[in-house]
């Protein structure tokens, strides 16, 4: 049985299964998003959102 890994979207704060995520890499770190909309928001201001996820 595969282990379910939970991740949190840095933009909206939603927690969900990693397998369901949309991803983007910024400064060698992989970020997980619940949808393309949150990913687009992150890409516009990555410094702002990457700080919130640390």
MIVO-295153 format. One record per atom (N, C-alpha, C): residue number from 1; atom name; x, y, z. Coordinates in pm, whole numbers, plus 50000, padded with zeros to 5 digits. Example, Ala and Ser with C-alpha at 12.3 -4.5 7.8 and 13.67 -1.06 7.14 Angstrom:
<nodes>
<node i="1" at="N" x="51319" y="49431" z="50780"/>
<node i="1" at="CA" x="51230" y="49550" z="50780"/>
<node i="1" at="C" x="51320" y="49670" z="50780"/>
<node i="2" at="N" x="51285" y="49775" z="50708"/>
<node i="2" at="CA" x="51367" y="49894" z="50714"/>
<node i="2" at="C" x="51290" y="50003" z="50787"/>
</nodes>
This chain:
<nodes>
<node i="1" at="N" x="50084" y="49881" z="50000"/>
<node i="1" at="CA" x="50000" y="50000" z="50000"/>
<node i="1" at="C" x="50089" y="50125" z="50000"/>
<node i="2" at="N" x="50056" y="50217" z="49914"/>
<node i="2" at="CA" x="50133" y="50341" z="49902"/>
<node i="2" at="C" x="50099" y="50437" z="50016"/>
<node i="3" at="N" x="50203" y="50497" z="50071"/>
<node i="3" at="CA" x="50184" y="50594" z="50179"/>
<node i="3" at="C" x="50135" y="50727" z="50120"/>
<node i="4" at="N" x="50034" y="50785" z="50181"/>
<node i="4" at="CA" x="49981" y="50914" z="50137"/>
<node i="4" at="C" x="50061" y="51025" z="50204"/>
<node i="5" at="N" x="50115" y="51112" z="50122"/>
<node i="5" at="CA" x="50194" y="51225" z="50172"/>
<node i="5" at="C" x="50111" y="51351" z="50158"/>
<node i="6" at="N" x="50093" y="51422" z="50268"/>
<node i="6" at="CA" x="50017" y="51547" z="50267"/>
<node i="6" at="C" x="50112" y="51665" z="50244"/>
<node i="7" at="N" x="50069" y="51759" z="50162"/>
<node i="7" at="CA" x="50143" y="51883" z="50138"/>
<node i="7" at="C" x="50048" y="52000" z="50156"/>
<node i="8" at="N" x="50105" y="52119" z="50173"/>
<node i="8" at="CA" x="50024" y="52239" z="50192"/>
<node i="8" at="C" x="50056" y="52340" z="50083"/>
<node i="9" at="N" x="49953" y="52391" z="50020"/>
<node i="9" at="CA" x="49968" y="52494" z="49918"/>
<node i="9" at="C" x="50014" y="52623" z="49986"/>
<node i="10" at="N" x="50129" y="52681" z="49944"/>
<node i="10" at="CA" x="50180" y="52801" z="50010"/>
<node i="10" at="C" x="50095" y="52926" z="49985"/>
<node i="11" at="N" x="50010" y="52922" z="49883"/>
<node i="11" at="CA" x="49928" y="53039" z="49849"/>
<node i="11" at="C" x="49797" y="53040" z="49928"/>
<node i="12" at="N" x="49721" y="52932" z="49921"/>
<node i="12" at="CA" x="49589" y="52930" z="49985"/>
<node i="12" at="C" x="49587" y="52856" z="50119"/>
<node i="13" at="N" x="49693" y="52780" z="50148"/>
<node i="13" at="CA" x="49700" y="52709" z="50276"/>
<node i="13" at="C" x="49628" y="52576" z="50279"/>
<node i="14" at="N" x="49570" y="52533" z="50168"/>
<node i="14" at="CA" x="49498" y="52407" z="50162"/>
<node i="14" at="C" x="49595" y="52289" z="50177"/>
<node i="15" at="N" x="49558" y="52191" z="50259"/>
<node i="15" at="CA" x="49637" y="52069" z="50274"/>
<node i="15" at="C" x="49572" y="51960" z="50190"/>
<node i="16" at="N" x="49652" y="51885" z="50115"/>
<node i="16" at="CA" x="49599" y="51783" z="50025"/>
<node i="16" at="C" x="49705" y="51678" z="49996"/>
<node i="17" at="N" x="49666" y="51571" z="49927"/>
<node i="17" at="CA" x="49758" y="51463" z="49891"/>
<node i="17" at="C" x="49857" y="51511" z="49785"/>
<node i="18" at="N" x="49983" y="51478" z="49807"/>
<node i="18" at="CA" x="50090" y="51519" z="49714"/>
<node i="18" at="C" x="50062" y="51472" z="49571"/>
<node i="19" at="N" x="50005" y="51354" z="49555"/>
<node i="19" at="CA" x="49976" y="51299" z="49423"/>
<node i="19" at="C" x="49879" y="51385" z="49342"/>
<node i="20" at="N" x="49800" y="51467" z="49409"/>
<node i="20" at="CA" x="49700" y="51549" z="49342"/>
<node i="20" at="C" x="49751" y="51690" z="49310"/>
<node i="21" at="N" x="49876" y="51717" z="49341"/>
<node i="21" at="CA" x="49925" y="51854" z="49332"/>
<node i="21" at="C" x="49979" y="51893" z="49195"/>
<node i="22" at="N" x="49979" y="52023" z="49172"/>
<node i="22" at="CA" x="50045" y="52087" z="49059"/>
<node i="22" at="C" x="50176" y="52138" z="49119"/>
<node i="23" at="N" x="50289" y="52118" z="49051"/>
<node i="23" at="CA" x="50417" y="52156" z="49111"/>
<node i="23" at="C" x="50490" y="52264" z="49032"/>
<node i="24" at="N" x="50581" y="52329" z="49102"/>
<node i="24" at="CA" x="50668" y="52430" z="49042"/>
<node i="24" at="C" x="50796" y="52434" z="49125"/>
<node i="25" at="N" x="50909" y="52445" z="49057"/>
<node i="25" at="CA" x="51037" y="52452" z="49128"/>
<node i="25" at="C" x="51087" y="52596" z="49129"/>
<node i="26" at="N" x="51129" y="52640" z="49248"/>
<node i="26" at="CA" x="51182" y="52775" z="49266"/>
<node i="26" at="C" x="51303" y="52765" z="49358"/>
<node i="27" at="N" x="51416" y="52814" z="49312"/>
<node i="27" at="CA" x="51541" y="52809" z="49388"/>
<node i="27" at="C" x="51570" y="52668" z="49441"/>
<node i="28" at="N" x="51561" y="52572" z="49352"/>
<node i="28" at="CA" x="51591" y="52430" z="49379"/>
<node i="28" at="C" x="51498" y="52365" z="49481"/>
<node i="29" at="N" x="51383" y="52426" z="49509"/>
<node i="29" at="CA" x="51285" y="52366" z="49599"/>
<node i="29" at="C" x="51155" y="52345" z="49523"/>
<node i="30" at="N" x="51094" y="52230" z="49543"/>
<node i="30" at="CA" x="50968" y="52196" z="49476"/>
<node i="30" at="C" x="50851" y="52242" z="49562"/>
<node i="31" at="N" x="50761" y="52320" z="49503"/>
<node i="31" at="CA" x="50641" y="52367" z="49571"/>
<node i="31" at="C" x="50520" y="52297" z="49512"/>
<node i="32" at="N" x="50422" y="52268" z="49597"/>
<node i="32" at="CA" x="50301" y="52197" z="49557"/>
<node i="32" at="C" x="50181" y="52290" z="49570"/>
<node i="33" at="N" x="50094" y="52285" z="49469"/>
<node i="33" at="CA" x="49976" y="52372" z="49464"/>
<node i="33" at="C" x="49851" y="52289" z="49439"/>
<node i="34" at="N" x="49740" y="52338" z="49491"/>
<node i="34" at="CA" x="49613" y="52266" z="49474"/>
<node i="34" at="C" x="49557" y="52282" z="49333"/>
<node i="35" at="N" x="49598" y="52390" z="49263"/>
<node i="35" at="CA" x="49546" y="52415" z="49129"/>
<node i="35" at="C" x="49641" y="52507" z="49051"/>
<node i="36" at="N" x="49616" y="52519" z="48922"/>
<node i="36" at="CA" x="49698" y="52607" z="48838"/>
<node i="36" at="C" x="49685" y="52753" z="48879"/>
<node i="37" at="N" x="49569" y="52791" z="48932"/>
<node i="37" at="CA" x="49548" y="52930" z="48975"/>
<node i="37" at="C" x="49645" y="52970" z="49085"/>
<node i="38" at="N" x="49661" y="52884" z="49185"/>
<node i="38" at="CA" x="49755" y="52912" z="49294"/>
<node i="38" at="C" x="49898" y="52912" z="49243"/>
<node i="39" at="N" x="49928" y="52822" z="49151"/>
<node i="39" at="CA" x="50063" y="52818" z="49092"/>
<node i="39" at="C" x="50093" y="52949" z="49020"/>
<node i="40" at="N" x="49997" y="53001" z="48945"/>
<node i="40" at="CA" x="50017" y="53127" z="48872"/>
<node i="40" at="C" x="50038" y="53244" z="48968"/>
<node i="41" at="N" x="49965" y="53247" z="49077"/>
<node i="41" at="CA" x="49982" y="53352" z="49179"/>
<node i="41" at="C" x="50122" y="53344" z="49237"/>
<node i="42" at="N" x="50168" y="53223" z="49267"/>
<node i="42" at="CA" x="50302" y="53202" z="49322"/>
<node i="42" at="C" x="50409" y="53252" z="49224"/>
<node i="43" at="N" x="50395" y="53217" z="49098"/>
<node i="43" at="CA" x="50495" y="53253" z="48996"/>
<node i="43" at="C" x="50507" y="53404" z="48980"/>
<node i="44" at="N" x="50398" y="53479" z="49000"/>
<node i="44" at="CA" x="50403" y="53625" z="48989"/>
<node i="44" at="C" x="50487" y="53688" z="49099"/>
<node i="45" at="N" x="50484" y="53632" z="49221"/>
<node i="45" at="CA" x="50559" y="53686" z="49335"/>
<node i="45" at="C" x="50618" y="53571" z="49418"/>
<node i="46" at="N" x="50713" y="53498" z="49361"/>
<node i="46" at="CA" x="50765" y="53380" z="49432"/>
<node i="46" at="C" x="50834" y="53411" z="49564"/>
<node i="47" at="N" x="50899" y="53525" z="49576"/>
<node i="47" at="CA" x="50965" y="53560" z="49703"/>
<node i="47" at="C" x="50864" y="53568" z="49817"/>
<node i="48" at="N" x="50752" y="53633" z="49790"/>
<node i="48" at="CA" x="50647" y="53649" z="49891"/>
<node i="48" at="C" x="50595" y="53513" z="49938"/>
<node i="49" at="N" x="50561" y="53426" z="49845"/>
<node i="49" at="CA" x="50498" y="53299" z="49880"/>
<node i="49" at="C" x="50597" y="53195" z="49930"/>
<node i="50" at="N" x="50720" y="53199" z="49882"/>
<node i="50" at="CA" x="50818" y="53100" z="49930"/>
<node i="50" at="C" x="50855" y="53126" z="50075"/>
<node i="51" at="N" x="50853" y="53251" z="50118"/>
<node i="51" at="CA" x="50880" y="53285" z="50258"/>
<node i="51" at="C" x="50770" y="53231" z="50349"/>
<node i="52" at="N" x="50646" y="53232" z="50301"/>
<node i="52" at="CA" x="50533" y="53184" z="50382"/>
<node i="52" at="C" x="50537" y="53033" z="50402"/>
<node i="53" at="N" x="50601" y="52962" z="50312"/>
<node i="53" at="CA" x="50602" y="52816" z="50323"/>
<node i="53" at="C" x="50718" y="52764" z="50407"/>
<node i="54" at="N" x="50809" y="52850" z="50448"/>
<node i="54" at="CA" x="50925" y="52806" z="50529"/>
<node i="54" at="C" x="50893" y="52807" z="50676"/>
</nodes>
